[in-house]
Amino acid sequence: MSAIAITPPSHARRLACLTCLRPQQACICRWITPVAHAVEVVILQHPLEVANAKGSARLLHLSLPRSRLAVGEVFAEQALQALLYAPFSLTQESGTAAAPDAMQAVLLYPEIAGVAPSPPLAPALLAVPEKLRLVVLDGTWRKSRKMLYLNPLLQQLPRLPLLQAPPSRYAIRKAHRPHQLSTLEATCHALMQLENCDPKFQPLLQAFDGFVAQQLDYRPPA
């Protein structure tokens, strides 16, 4: 695996993987599991999550060929519009991108107090996953809620609540709400829901189990 030198706060030099961007000794590339998914995915990652070793967004992005990952808390309207509706690069494995006016962005987020109810998602669009772009907020509940408040364009999107979400496998991070899932788990289950195909995403969830086990190994013995 290729590596570059990075300088952590301690000024000690370490090698970082060029793909997963983690220290080489903690590389997670072996857990990357490409999935031939139909729904496009945009991951909006809170800046404080970028360096979090427990975060699953990078692994998710590297495993989903039809995905984009952008970091920020407040996004410029034009930049966010492009993330929501502009075609993905034609160099992707997914092939030809759909025209911008053919795409429907859907936010993976529950309805919450203080934000106007989201517009309905046209049932006809659910029959054509290739025309959907799932938008995912990567951050704690507090951080993701703030991202929603600070970006009015996100509030205008139809929302997708998870139906019958299973218990989380995310043993390395404490959940603060019932049925709270990692970004990778929530996105996989949302894609299962939208594409009506569970088996396709099981290998990625199994790889996630390996990623979690790897992080648990770094914990000091009790």
C-alpha positions in Angstrom: 0.0 0.0 0.0 1.4 3.4 -0.9 2.1 5.8 2.0 3.0 9.4 2.6 4.6 11.0 5.6 2.4 13.1 7.9 3.2 15.1 11.0 0.9 14.5 14.0 0.7 17.1 16.9 3.6 15.4 18.7 5.8 16.2 15.7 6.8 12.5 15.5 6.7 11.4 11.9 4.4 8.5 10.9 3.4 7.0 7.6 -0.2 7.4 6.4 -2.0 5.2 3.9 -2.8 7.2 0.8 -6.2 5.5 0.4 -7.8 5.4 3.9 -5.6 8.3 5.2 -5.0 6.5 8.5 -1.6 5.8 10.0 -0.2 2.8 8.1 -0.2 0.6 11.2 -3.9 1.3 11.6 -4.8 1.0 7.9 -8.3 -0.2 7.2 -8.0 -0.8 3.5 -8.4 -4.6 4.0 -12.0 -3.9 5.0 -12.9 -2.0 1.8 -15.7 -4.0 0.2 -16.9 -2.6 -3.2 -20.7 -2.8 -3.7 -22.5 -2.5 -7.0 -25.2 -0.2 -5.6 -27.8 1.7 -7.7 -28.6 4.7 -5.5 -25.9 7.4 -5.4 -24.7 8.5 -2.0 -23.4 11.8 -0.8 -21.7 11.8 2.7 -21.5 15.2 4.4 -19.0 14.8 7.2 -18.7 17.1 10.1 -15.0 18.4 10.4 -14.6 17.0 13.9 -15.3 13.5 12.6 -12.4 13.5 10.0 -9.7 12.5 12.5 -11.9 10.2 14.6 -10.4 6.7 14.4 -13.8 5.2 15.3 -15.5 6.8 12.3 -17.0 4.7 9.6 -17.6 7.3 6.8 -14.3 6.8 5.1 -14.7 3.0 4.9 -18.2 3.5 3.6 -17.1 6.0 0.9 -14.3 3.7 -0.3 -16.7 0.8 -0.5 -19.4 2.7 -2.5 -18.2 3.5 -6.1 -21.2 5.8 -6.6 -20.5 8.0 -3.6 -19.0 11.4 -2.8 -17.6 12.6 0.6 -17.5 16.3 1.5 -16.3 17.8 4.8 -17.9 20.8 6.4 -20.5 22.1 8.9 -21.9 24.9 6.8 -21.7 24.5 3.0 -21.9 27.3 0.4 -25.3 27.1 -1.3 -23.7 26.6 -4.8 -21.4 23.9 -3.5 -24.2 22.1 -1.8 -26.4 22.3 -4.9 -23.6 20.7 -6.9 -23.3 17.9 -4.3 -27.0 17.3 -4.3 -27.8 17.5 -8.1 -24.7 17.7 -10.3 -23.7 14.5 -12.2 -21.0 12.4 -10.7 -17.8 12.0 -12.7 -18.1 9.8 -15.8 -14.8 8.2 -14.8 -16.6 6.3 -12.0 -17.2 2.6 -12.3 -20.9 3.3 -12.3 -20.7 4.5 -15.9 -22.9 7.2 -17.4 -24.3 9.6 -14.8 -27.9 10.6 -14.8 -28.8 14.2 -15.9 -29.1 16.6 -13.0 -32.8 17.2 -13.5 -33.4 13.4 -13.3 -31.9 13.0 -9.9 -33.8 13.3 -6.6 -31.8 13.9 -3.4 -33.2 12.2 -0.3 -31.9 13.0 3.2 -31.4 10.1 5.6 -32.6 11.7 8.7 -35.7 11.5 11.0 -38.2 14.4 11.3 -37.2 16.5 14.3 -38.8 19.4 16.3 -37.8 22.9 15.2 -37.5 22.1 11.5 -40.5 22.3 9.1 -41.8 18.9 8.0 -40.0 17.7 4.9 -41.7 17.5 1.5 -43.0 14.0 0.5 -40.9 11.7 -1.7 -42.8 10.8 -4.8 -43.6 7.1 -4.7 -42.8 6.7 -8.4 -39.1 7.6 -7.7 -38.8 4.8 -5.3 -39.3 2.4 -8.2 -36.2 3.8 -9.9 -33.2 3.7 -7.5 -30.8 4.9 -10.2 -32.5 8.3 -10.0 -32.1 8.7 -6.2 -29.2 10.3 -4.4 -29.1 9.5 -0.7 -27.6 12.3 1.5 -26.1 11.2 4.7 -24.9 13.4 7.6 -21.8 12.0 9.4 -21.5 13.2 12.9 -22.9 12.8 16.4 -26.6 13.4 16.9 -25.8 17.0 18.1 -23.4 17.7 15.3 -25.6 16.3 12.5 -28.6 18.2 13.9 -26.6 21.5 13.8 -25.6 20.7 10.2 -29.2 20.3 9.3 -30.1 23.6 11.0 -27.3 25.5 9.3 -27.9 24.3 5.8 -31.5 25.3 4.7 -31.1 23.3 1.4 -30.9 20.1 3.4 -34.2 21.0 5.2 -35.9 21.2 1.8 -35.1 17.6 0.9 -37.6 14.7 1.3 -36.5 12.5 4.3 -36.0 8.8 4.5 -36.6 7.3 8.0 -35.1 3.9 8.5 -37.8 1.2 8.9 -37.2 -1.6 11.5 -33.6 -0.7 12.0 -31.7 -3.6 13.6 -29.5 -3.3 16.7 -26.2 -1.7 16.0 -22.9 -3.7 15.7 -21.0 -0.5 16.6 -19.4 -1.7 19.8 -16.6 0.9 19.8 -18.9 4.0 20.2 -21.7 4.6 22.7 -25.1 5.2 21.2 -27.1 8.1 22.8 -30.4 7.3 21.3 -32.3 4.0 20.8 -31.5 2.2 17.6 -28.7 4.7 16.8 -26.4 3.2 14.1 -23.0 4.1 12.7 -22.9 6.1 9.4 -22.0 2.9 7.5 -24.7 0.8 9.1 -27.4 3.4 8.6 -26.4 4.0 5.0 -26.3 0.2 4.2 -29.8 -0.3 5.7 -31.1 2.8 3.9 -29.8 1.4 0.6 -31.3 -2.0 1.4 -34.6 -0.2 1.9 -34.4 1.9 -1.3 -33.1 -0.9 -3.5 -35.1 -3.7 -1.9 -32.1 -5.9 -1.8 -30.5 -6.9 1.5 -27.9 -9.6 0.4 -26.0 -7.1 -1.7 -24.9 -5.1 1.3 -24.2 -7.9 3.8 -20.5 -8.3 2.8 -19.9 -4.7 3.6 -21.7 -5.1 7.0 -19.5 -8.1 7.7 -16.4 -6.2 6.8 -17.6 -3.5 9.2 -17.6 -6.1 11.9 -13.9 -6.7 11.1 -13.2 -2.9 11.2 -14.9 -2.7 14.7 -12.9 -5.7 15.9 -9.7 -4.0 14.7 -10.5 -0.9 16.7 -11.3 -2.9 19.8 -7.9 -4.5 19.6 -6.3 -1.0 20.0 -8.0 -0.6 23.4 -5.7 -1.0 26.4 -6.3 -4.2 28.4 -8.7 -3.7 31.3 
